[in-house]
Amino acid sequence: MFHYTKLDIFCNDVKKFADADGYVPEAEDICQDFSYPDTQFKGLKNWTQHIQSSVHATRSAQQKLHAWQNRL
């Protein structure tokens, strides 16, 4: 779990996966550690899909941030 602001200006694609407090799940995280609405992830399948999408968006944002930081 990490706060989406860690990705600086590249956080927009990741924000949609964040909970009410701004924390984004990573591969090994469990739903109970987050502040999502109780009904959002009723089944494991929904949570698994959310995690997969979150991880993919995070990797993409990290790559963009890294490229931006090393642009000179």
Secondary structure by P-SEA (a helix, b strand, c coil): cccccccccccccccccccccccccccccccccccccccccccaaaaaaaaaaaaaaaaaaaaaaaaaaacc
